[in-house]
Amino acid sequence: MASTPEIEADKATRKAYRALLNHERKEKELLKMVPDDQHYKLTLQNKAGNTILHEASTSNKLVLTAEEMLNKAPELLNMHNNFGVTPLYRSVEFGRMKMFKFLDNRIRQ
């Protein structure tokens, strides 16, 4: 059976997702390495205005990592990207209920 571009793209997506899941533990360890007096580095934004929390909010598997981010830089929770979108909204946009519940709980605290 011949491989199509769609099949190859699907394989690449699955491979990238598995890699992301395997890296959660490493990401948490990397976050612990950010000194408390340099937490502002976690609030840096990319060209679209997304922070590291905006990106993590698209995965239910990164809730513990998101918690570590917010422990270091709580201001991440209310940051908007260039389109006015918060990490909470992005979790809804991507249908990540576990992440949404976590972020919603943090907002209500």
C-alpha positions in Angstrom: 0.0 0.0 0.0 1.4 3.4 -1.0 1.9 6.1 1.5 0.0 9.4 0.8 0.9 12.8 2.1 -2.1 12.7 4.4 -0.9 9.4 5.9 2.7 10.8 6.3 1.3 14.0 8.0 -0.8 11.9 10.3 2.2 9.8 11.3 4.3 12.9 11.9 1.5 14.4 14.1 1.3 11.2 16.2 5.0 11.1 16.5 5.2 14.7 17.6 2.3 14.2 20.1 4.1 11.2 21.7 7.3 13.2 22.0 5.3 16.0 23.7 3.9 13.6 26.3 7.3 12.1 27.0 8.7 15.6 27.6 6.3 16.7 30.3 8.6 15.5 33.0 11.6 17.2 31.4 9.7 20.4 31.0 8.7 20.5 34.7 12.4 20.0 35.6 13.4 22.8 33.2 10.9 25.1 34.8 12.3 24.4 38.2 15.7 25.6 36.9 14.3 29.1 36.2 15.4 31.2 39.2 12.6 32.9 41.2 14.0 36.3 40.4 13.8 35.6 36.6 10.2 34.4 36.4 9.6 37.3 33.9 11.3 35.1 31.3 8.2 32.8 31.4 6.1 35.7 30.3 7.9 36.3 27.0 5.7 36.2 24.0 6.2 34.9 20.4 5.2 36.8 17.2 1.6 35.8 17.8 1.7 37.1 21.3 1.5 33.6 22.8 3.3 32.8 26.1 4.5 29.4 27.2 1.2 29.0 29.0 -0.8 29.7 25.8 1.0 26.9 24.2 0.7 24.5 27.1 -3.1 25.2 27.3 -3.6 23.3 24.1 -2.9 20.0 25.8 -4.6 18.2 28.7 -1.3 16.3 29.3 0.5 19.5 30.4 -1.7 20.4 33.3 1.1 19.7 35.9 3.5 21.7 33.8 1.0 24.6 33.6 0.7 24.5 37.4 4.4 24.8 37.7 4.5 27.7 35.3 1.7 29.5 37.3 3.5 28.9 40.6 6.5 30.7 39.1 4.7 33.4 37.1 1.0 33.8 38.1 0.6 36.7 35.7 0.7 34.3 32.8 -2.9 33.4 33.6 -4.3 36.7 32.5 -2.0 37.5 29.6 -3.5 38.1 26.2 -2.0 37.3 22.9 -2.2 39.6 19.8 -5.7 38.4 19.2 -6.9 39.1 22.7 -7.0 35.4 23.6 -6.0 34.2 27.1 -4.7 30.7 27.9 -8.1 29.8 29.3 -9.8 30.7 26.0 -7.2 28.7 24.1 -8.0 25.6 26.2 -11.6 25.9 25.2 -10.7 26.6 21.6 -8.8 23.3 21.5 -11.4 21.4 23.5 -9.1 20.6 26.4 -11.5 20.2 29.2 -9.0 19.0 31.8 -6.8 22.1 31.1 -9.8 24.3 31.1 -11.0 23.1 34.5 -7.5 23.6 35.9 -7.1 27.2 34.6 -10.7 28.1 35.5 -10.0 26.9 39.1 -6.9 29.0 39.2 -8.8 32.1 38.1 -11.4 31.5 40.8 -8.8 31.3 43.6 
